[in-house]
Amino acid sequence: MIVRTVLLLSLAAFGLMLLADLLLKLGLPSLPELVTQISIITLLSAFLLLVATGLIIIGRRIIMAWKVYFSASQRLQRRLWFNQAKQDRLVRLLHFRRLQIKYFTKIKTKQLLSDNDQQQLQLISKKIAKDLSRLKKQLPKATYVLLKQEYRQCLALRDLQALLSLQQKIDDCELS
């Protein structure tokens, strides 16, 4: 409806301009100026009507958007989205915390195993040293030197299995 009015006003303004041009050619002195001013005012009013209508429509849309945004259903929807995002964040955080706990548990387990191996190494080393010093006079010198060298090599390598096999050899030498 408003667009039709704007078009009609624009057509009327152009018609009045043509009339002013025709009156100017006919030689009427003041009438063309008056018709030109009326046509300019008509064209300007059509343009202002179009702009005002556009501003009113934009204003209504903004007000409707605000009403929708601040409506109870939209507030609940945003709250739901917020809670879902928070829950997703907590699930991801839980996952990474579990990974972190597994990682630190693994490191602690390795550390404890390493400490335990170190203690076992020291205990076996002391027992072997004690057995070797006790058997020094009972064993032939070559066997004793060989066992002592093997003992030093095992200690240098920190090889628990080699120390256990050396302990077994010493026990076998002791029995024979």
Secondary structure, 3 states (H helix, E strand, C coil): CHHHHHHHHHHHHHHHHHHHHHHHHHCCCCHHHHHHHHHHHHHHHHHHHHHHHHHHHHHHHHHHHHHHHCCHHHHHHHHHHHHHHHHHHHHHHHHHHHHHHHHHHHHHHHHHHHHHHHHHHHHHHHHHHHHHHHHCCCCCHHHHHHHHHHHHHHHHHCCHHHHHHHHHHHHHHHHC
